[in-house]
Amino acid sequence: MTNNERLDLAKWIAEFAQKSGADDTAVSITNQRDIEVEMREKKLENLKESTQNSLDLRIYAGGRYSTHSTSDLRKERLKPFIKEAVVSTKYLNEDKFRTLPDPKYYPKTPKKMNLADDAYEKIESTQRVDLASEIEKTALDKSDQIISVSAGCGDTYYESVLVHSNGFAGQDKGTVFWASASVTVKDGERGRPQDYSVGVSRFYKDLPDPKNIADEAVQRALQKAGQTKIESGVYTVLVENRAMSRLLGVLQGPLGARALQQKRSYLEGKIGQKIASDKLTIIDDPFVEKGLGSRYYDGEGLASKKRAIIDKGVLNEYFIDSYYGKKLGMEPNNGSTSNLVFDTGSRSLEDMTKGIERGILITGFIGGNSNDTTGDFSFGIVGQLVENGKITQAINEMNISENSKEFWNKLAETGNDPYPYSSWQRPSMLFEGVQLSGI
């Protein structure tokens, strides 16, 4: 089935649902193919391939709302499925805010962002196996401290359509490729440190060199040897780019419309106010070519827009979906992130490390929790002690405990290294005066 055929089917489903008693409906049909290869102990450990069709149906009837899903796209099976969905919806409680978005928020013209690799069909399983094998072999040859290596790669091809009964119809397709290595090493009586490396891209040719993936995974695992706790205190903290997603997640929740409507956001009423250091600028940009989060409409069909969420520490916008936007009396503007792009500085992670007299380089987080209402958060950390610009000791079993209201104002510098393997292209960030607990 082609995307055009899916679009025709979705339109038929929307019409049939209305004939069956629905006031409005939203229909999403997706076809997705996933392939995964894993090598371990120089053997093919895992080879998976799956292709799935899925239909998601949202019914709006008599002020009531429900969602339904199926993988059977045959019309003779869909007719009773749709009728039953409409009937069951009418038994639910009324919710006047559950309606389709106003059509004025729908995109007028599709945007092309180069998200699908035309060479996808030419990639053979032997290439995938060879890629994973090369990563594993390279890693195993790096050190006699290595206990085990797991290497893998995979890819996804998807096509989807979204149709709303009040006028929206959109199509999407894309590819995603990834390759990774996970390495475990010896560390005497201390245990078996483990770490990983991963590369992700829209196009197969844009994946990082397999040797670089292997090198990074081995290096990161070896750097964890000798991990220990150090004394509690207030430190300069440098957070590596790939680890920054955990801290940025503390901001994401309070920026959401649901948290605002339910009075669970410490950022409520803060539009136009300074909530962070002027070093923090976050742009939500859905139109990045080959971007992992690029889109011209979101899951509700709302038109994507490039916008500054935080500009030099000042809060400009929340993430408002149509449902909670109606409850709040606020204009919807996309209820989720696309590509997050950050203002970056001039120095690399290495250069920023050299400038630290005594501090901690955080390379990962373990467990912990955060409170959207108060801004409090506490996470376990993994990283390195830095003294006089040099890494001197691997650390773990320590905690960072802060409050977002103060923490983001401690941001002193951003690196020049936006993380390329995520839709959140965050750089490494340097914070001054951060409380860490250890011994």
N, C-alpha and C positions, 0 to 999 in steps of 0.2 A: 504494500500500500504506500503510495506517495503522499507527501505532505498536502498536495492539492486534494487528493482523495480523502485524506483525514479531515481537511477543512470542510469539504462537502458533507461528510458524515456528521461532523460536529454541528453544522447548521441544521441538518435533518433532525438530529437529536433535540436541539433547542426548540425547533418548531413542534416536534411531537410531544415534548414535555408541556409546552403551552396548550396544545390541543387536549392534553390529558388533565389539565386543571392547574398547572403552574402559572403564576403571574409572570415570573421571569426565571431565567436559568443561566448558568455559566457552565460551559463544557470545555474540558481540557483533555486532549488525546496525545499520548506520547509513545514513541517507539524508541527503545534504548538498547544498544548492544554493548556489553562489557566483556573484556578479555583480560585475564590476569595470569601471569607466569611467576613462579617462585623457584629459585634454586637453593639447595642446601646440601652440604657435604658432597658437593660436586655432582649432585643428582637433581633431576627434575622432580621437585617436591610437590608441585601443584600446577595444574593447567586448567583454568576455568574459562568457559565461555557461556554467556547467557544472552538471550534476546527476549525482551519483554514488551508487550503492548499493554498500555494501561489507560483507562478512562476514568476521569474524576468528574462527577456531576454535582453541581450545587443547585438546589431547588429553593426558590422563594415563592411561597404560597400563603395568601391570607395573613401576611405579616409574620410568617413563620419561616424557618430556615433549617436546611439539613444538607449533609454531604454524603455522597455515595460513590463507590468505586467498583470497577470490574475490569477483567482482562479479556472478556468475551465481546468482540466487536461485531458479531453477526446481528443484523437487524431483527431477525426473527426472535433472537434471545434478548435483544435490547428493549423491545416493545414492552414485555411484561416487567422487566427490570425498571424501566422508567415509570410505568404506571404505578407500581408498588412504591417507588420512591416518592411520588407525588402524594399518594394516599397517606403514607406514614408521616410525611411532613406535617400534615394538617392536624395531627394529634399532639404536636409539640406546643410549648408555650409561645405566646406572641412576643415578638421583639421588634418594635417599630424601627429600630436602627439597622436591621438586617435587610438591606436593599443593595442592588447593584450600584456601582458608582455612577454619578452623573456623566453622560457621554461627553461633556465638555472637557473631561480630564483624560480622554483617550487620545493616543497619538494620531496625528493626521497623516504622516508619511513614514514608512519603515526606513530605518537607517542600517546601512551595511557596515559591519565592523570586522569582517574577515575572521570569523570565529570557527570555521570548518576547514579542515585540511583536505583539499581535493585529492591528495595522494593516499588517503586513508585506506581505500580498497586495495591498493597495491602492496600494502604492508603484509607480509606473510608471517606465519607462526614461527618459522625458523629464525627470522630476524629478531623476534621477541625473545626466543630462547637464547640466541647468541648474545643479545644485549645483557640479559640477566647473568649468563655464564661469565661474560667478561667482567662485570662488576664484582661477582663473587671471587673469581680467580685473582683479580688485581688486589682485592682486600686481603685475601689469605696470604699473599706473598709479601705483605707489608711488615709483618712483625711476628716473632715467635711467641709473643704474649697472647696471641689471639686464640680464643677457645672455640668460637663458632662465628660463622657468617651466614646471614640470610639475605639473599639478593632477589629483587623482583622488578617487574615492570608490568605495565598494563595500559589500557586505553578504553575510552568510551566514545561512542558515536550516538548522538541523539537527534531526533526530529520531533517537534511538537507543534500543536496548534491550540489556540484559545479563542473561543467564541462566546460572546454574551448576547442574550436575546434583545438587548436594547441598542445594538448597533456595532459592537466591537468585534473584529476578526483579525487575528494576528498569527504569524508563523515564525518559527525559530528552528535553527539547527546549529550543531557545533560538534567539535571534537575536543577531547582532553587526553593528554598523554602524561604518563608518570614513570619514573624509575627511582629505585631506592636501594639502600643497603642498611642492614642492622648488624652491629658488631658487638660481641662480648669478649672481654679480655681478662687475663689473670691479674689479681692484685693481692697475692699472698693470703694472709688470714683476714684481710679486710672484706673480701667478697669478690664479686664478678661484675665490674662496671659494664654498662651497656649504653650505647648511643646509636644514632642513626643519621643518615643523610638522605635527602629526597630532592628530586627535580620535577617540576610540573610545567607543562606548556600546552598551548592550543595546537601547535604544529610539531610533528615528529622530529623534523630537522632542528627544531629549537631546543630539544632536550639537552641538558649539559653533558659534557664528555663523561662516559662511564668511568673512566679513570679518576676524574675529579670527584664523582659521587663516592667511589670506594675510598679514596684518600681522605676525604672529609669525615666519613663515618669512622674510620680507624683512628684518625687523629683525635676526634671528639671522645671516643671511648677511652683511649690511652690517657687523655687529660684528666679523666676522673679517677685515676689511680691515686691512692693515698688520701681519699676524701675524709674529712673530719669536721667537727664543729669548732668554731672559734668563739671568742668572747662576745657577749651582747654589746651593742653600742649604736651610735649614730655614725653612719658611713656615707661616703660618696658612692653612689651605685650607678653602674653602667649596665644597661639591659640590652642584650644582643637582639638584633632585628627580629629573628624568627621567634624569640621568646616574648616579644612585646605584645603579641596578640592576646595573651592572658590578661595583661594589665588594661589593654584597650577594651576588653570585654567588660571590665568594670564600668566603663563609660557607656557602653552600648545599651545596657538594660535601662538605666535612668533616662536615656534619650528617647525611649519608645513611648508611643501613645498609650499603650495599655497601662504602663507604670504611671504615667501622668494622670490618666482618668481614675485609676484606683488609689491615687494619693500615695504611691509607693516610690516616688522619685525625688531625690534630693535636689534635682535640677528643675523642679517645677517653678515656673515664674521667673526663670533666669535668662530668658531671651534678651539679648542686648547687653548682658552683664559679663564681666570678666570672670571666668571660671577656671582659668589655667594660665600658665606662663605664656608670654607673647611668643615663645618658641614653638607653640603648638598651633598648627593650622592643619585642618583635615578637610579635604575636598572629596565629596562623593561624585565621582565621574563615571557615568555609565557608558560613555562613548569611547573608551580606550580601545584602540585597534589591537586585536588578539587578547584583550583583557579577560581574565578568568571570571570576572563578575559583570562583563559588559552585557547590556540588554537595551532594547528600545521601549520595552514596557515591562512592568513588574507582574507578579502573580495575580494581581487584581485587574490587569489591563491598563493601569495608570501610566501615562506617558512618562518616560524617564527624563530627568533634567539634571544637568550639572549644577552643583550648588556647594557653597562653603558651609559646612556644618559648624565648624569652629574656625574663626579667623583671628590669628594672633592672640589666642586665648579668650576671645569673646564668643559667646554662644550665639549663633545666628538662627539655627533651625533644629527642630526635633524630627524624628521619623514618624510621620503620621499616615496611617492607613485610613481607608474610607470608613470603616466601621467605627473605630474609636474616634476618628475625626468628627463624625456626626455627633457622637456623645459629648465631645469636648467643644463642639461648635467651631472647629478649626478646619482649615483647608487641607485636604489630603495632598501629600507630596511624595509618596512612596514610603511604605512602612518598614522597609528593610534596606540594607546597604547594597551597593553594587561594587564598584571598585573604589576603595579608599586610598586617596593619594595625599601624601604629606609633604609639607615644606621640609627640605633637607638642608643640612649644614655643609661645611666644607671639609670636615675631617673624617677619616676612616675610623673604623672600630679600633684598629691597631694604634692609630695616632691618639685617639681619645684615651686609650688605656695607658699610653706612655705619659700622659699628663696627670695621672692620678697618683697622689702621694701615698694615700692609704685608703683602699676602698674595695668594693666587691664587683666583679664582673659576673652578672647573672646570665646563665646560658639555658636555664629551664626552670619550670615551676612544678611542684608536686602538691596535689590536693589543695585544701583550703576552701574558703568561702568568702562571699561578699554580700553586702546588704544595700540594695538599691535605695532604700528609704533614708538611711543615715550616711551612706558613702563609705562606711567602714569595710575594710577587707583585710584578709590574712591568708598568705600562701606560703607553703614550703618552697625553699629555693635550692637550686643546684648551681654551682659556679666555681669561681676562682678568686682567691685573695690576691689583691694587687698592692704591692709595696714599692714605692719609689719608681713607679712606671713599669714594674716587672711583675709577671705572674709568679707567685711563690708557693701557693698551696691550693690544692683542690678542696672545696668545701661542700658540705650537704648537711641535712638535718638542722637547718636554720630556717627562721621564718621572717618574712617581711610583714609588718603590721602597721597599717597607715589608714588615713581617711582621705578619700578622694578630694574633698574640699581643700585640703592643704597639699596633698601629694602632687597634684598636677601643676601647682604653683612652684614646686621645687625643680621642675624641668629646666635645666641650664643649657642644654645643647642637644641638637639632633645630628646624627651622622649623615654621611653622603652615600649610604648603602641601603636604599629601599629594597625590601625583601621581594625577589622577583617571582617566587613560586606560590603566590597567594593573591586573592583579590584585594586583600589588605596589604598594600605596598608600604609597610611601615619601616622606618629606619631604626637603627640602634639609637637609644636615648640615654642621656646622662642626667642623673638627678643628684642634687646636693642635700645633705642632712636628712638621710632616710634612716628610720629606726629598724634595726635588725636584732632578733633575739637568737641566742645560741647557748653557750655555756652559762 
